[in-house]
Amino acid sequence: MGQNSSCQPRFGIHGEVPGHSYSRGLAILHRHAKAGGPDVSGTRFVPCPMVGLWITTNPAMRKLVLEMLALEREPGVLSVSLAHGFPWGDIAEATAGAWCISDGNPDQAKTVARQIAEHFWAIREDARTKHL
């Protein structure tokens, strides 16, 4: 899925998701559709071997989301997304990880996705939801 996506749903900080994030994703999809299909060569997914619940109002997660938004302003970066994994899924691919879609530049996408995945891994204990 991650290697063949041209756009992923955007989820920002809970309660603070700007409308332009959604419209930007739709604009990317529209551009690809008019061009005859997406160029997914610049799409990379870097897995983080963990599954859990991470709430974006947590200060550590908030900082990560803000980093992702800043990276999306870099030239050539079209989309940066984070997969939390799904704790109740019974599939091998149910893991956390980071996606980046660049404008046809797989090296840039891999670098950005790895940066976000490494940051996510580093904050995993501070950012995870504590259950009873």
C-alpha positions in Angstrom: 0.0 0.0 0.0 2.7 2.5 1.0 4.8 2.0 -2.1 1.8 2.5 -4.4 0.1 5.5 -2.9 0.0 8.9 -4.4 -1.8 10.5 -1.4 -2.7 9.5 2.1 -5.3 10.9 4.4 -4.0 13.8 6.4 -4.5 13.8 10.2 -3.0 16.5 12.2 -3.2 17.6 15.8 -6.6 16.7 17.2 -8.8 19.7 17.1 -6.3 21.8 15.0 -6.4 20.2 11.6 -6.2 23.0 9.0 -8.6 22.8 6.1 -5.8 23.5 3.6 -4.2 20.1 4.5 -7.2 18.3 3.0 -7.5 20.6 0.0 -3.8 20.2 -0.7 -4.2 16.4 -0.9 -7.2 16.8 -3.2 -5.2 19.1 -5.4 -2.4 16.5 -5.7 -4.9 13.8 -6.6 -6.6 16.1 -9.2 -3.2 16.9 -10.8 -2.3 13.2 -11.0 -5.7 12.3 -12.5 -5.4 14.9 -15.2 -1.9 13.7 -16.0 -3.2 10.1 -16.6 -2.2 8.7 -13.3 0.1 9.2 -10.4 3.9 9.0 -10.4 4.4 6.8 -7.4 8.1 6.5 -7.9 8.6 9.1 -5.2 6.6 7.2 -2.5 8.4 5.5 0.4 7.2 3.9 3.6 9.6 3.2 6.5 8.1 0.8 9.1 8.4 1.2 12.8 7.9 -2.3 14.4 5.3 -1.2 17.0 1.6 -0.9 17.3 -0.3 1.3 19.7 -2.4 4.4 20.2 -0.7 7.7 20.0 -2.8 10.8 20.6 -1.6 14.0 18.8 -2.4 16.3 21.8 0.4 14.5 23.7 3.3 17.0 23.7 5.8 14.5 22.1 3.3 13.7 19.3 2.4 17.3 18.8 6.1 18.0 18.2 6.3 15.2 15.7 3.2 16.4 13.8 4.6 19.9 13.6 7.9 18.5 12.2 5.9 16.6 9.5 4.0 19.8 8.6 7.3 21.7 8.3 8.8 19.0 6.1 5.8 19.3 3.8 6.9 22.9 3.1 10.2 21.6 1.7 10.7 21.8 -2.0 9.7 18.5 -3.7 7.9 17.1 -0.6 4.2 16.6 -1.4 3.0 14.6 1.6 4.3 13.3 4.9 2.1 10.9 6.9 2.3 8.7 9.9 0.7 5.3 10.4 0.0 4.4 14.0 -0.7 0.7 13.3 -3.9 -0.9 14.3 -3.7 -2.8 17.6 -6.8 -4.9 16.8 -5.9 -5.9 13.2 -4.9 -9.4 12.5 -2.6 -8.8 9.5 1.1 -8.9 9.2 1.3 -5.3 7.9 -0.4 -3.8 11.0 2.6 -1.8 12.1 3.4 1.9 12.6 5.5 3.8 10.2 6.1 6.9 8.1 5.2 7.7 4.5 6.6 10.4 2.3 5.5 11.2 -1.2 7.9 13.4 -3.1 7.5 14.8 -6.6 9.1 11.8 -8.3 12.3 11.7 -6.1 12.5 8.4 -4.3 15.7 9.3 -2.4 14.1 12.4 -1.0 11.0 10.4 0.0 13.1 7.7 1.7 15.2 10.3 3.6 12.1 12.2 4.9 10.2 9.0 5.8 13.2 7.6 7.6 13.6 10.9 9.6 10.0 10.8 10.7 10.2 7.0 11.5 13.3 7.5 13.6 11.8 10.4 15.5 8.6 8.4 16.1 10.6 5.4 17.4 12.7 7.7 19.7 9.5 9.1 21.4 7.5 5.9 21.5 7.5 5.6 25.3 6.8 9.3 26.0 4.1 9.4 23.3 2.2 6.2 23.8 -1.2 6.2 25.4 -1.1 4.8 29.0 -3.9 2.4 29.7 -5.2 1.2 33.0 
